[in-house]
Amino acid sequence: MYSISDENIDYILHDLKIRGIETESLRLNLLDHICILIEENLEENGDFEKFYAFTIRAFYDHELREIEEEILLSSSYKNKRIMKKAMILSGAFSAAGFIGGSLSKIMLFRITDFLLFLGFVSFVLLFLPLVFIVLLKELKSKSDLIIYSSGTLSLMLYFFCMLMKCLGLPSSNLQLGPNTWLILWLAGLGIGSFVFVPSYFLAGMSKPETKTSTIITSILLVAFIGVQFRLTNLGPIRQAKQNTATRTHTFAEKTYHQASFHAE
Amino acid sequence: MTYSPELLKGTLKTIILKLLADNKKMYGYEITQKVKELTRDKIQITEGALYPTLHALETDRLVTTQTEYIGKRVRKYYSLSVAGKAKTKEKLNEITEFINTMIFLLDIKSKMA
């Protein structure tokens, strides 16, 4: 019976790592398994390295990493399932908030704002980020990353501003500075129309099977964003521009008067 | 004759759970040897199938683990958790029903007769 030395153990651990076994518990399990096999089957003066190479070959079909990959696959599959469940639950919660809020609005209940607030908050802070994470796990290309991230960000900004508007929260109350919600709203629409829609359109058109649906969806999105932009009151921005222009004009006028006074 | 890995794949969790139910605690190599011994070499669990299954059972909290140091080596013992005990019963009922259905579906009884 062969007696495994500390050097032999280091050799096995090092080799397992090189072969792609990164999970520590798996590495230790395999180490113990291999050690027992060697101790039981190798003669006292046998060639350790040769026997080890022969033993480890029986553990896999193509590569030892297959075992590690199997473990990772089952773990990530489980995580994905949990994420999907959480996403559905938060989506259902948010929908319940919206429906409840709408019904209570019809019935003139006082709880309307609270229910809508719950619906909006769970939608923006739970549902959308979870959708993004779940989609990230199914990422196939870089263009998908641009589509998912710009779409999520655009929707988050849109719904956040919508919440502020619905609840009648003036931006100054949130201490975000004047017209902040309008800027965020326009940023949401801008990201949607200049990043999300073009990248979605280009990615969809590159696949023959999604061409028609991409054209229809893109037109609907453009129409929706256009209507939202048309409904946006740009008054505060115009007002701010006008104020700046007036201030510049007054300053110029003052300077002119001062200059003419000195000239006299 | 040994059974094909495809045939065993769906039953591996049940086999391990039942073994752990019958034996207080077991480690990886011990499980493979016990299965070999009980089935007279007809079922041979490969390392590539055993460890991912044990890992999955641990993630699902159906088994608990204990480690024992043997010099520089670590031996990991697996034993059933409370949830694992309930799951074992459920899995055994499921496989019994499955076997009965297969016997009926493939008409094995009449062929044997």
Interface residues (C-beta under 8 A of the other chain):
Chain A: I4 D6 I9 D10 T23 S25 L26 L28 N29 L30 L31 D32 H33 C35 I36 L37 A58 F59 Y60 D61 E66 I67 E70 I71 S74 S75 K78
Chain B: Y27 G28 Y29 T46 E47 G48 Y51 P52 L54 H55 A56 T59 I70 G71 K72 R73 V74 R75 K76
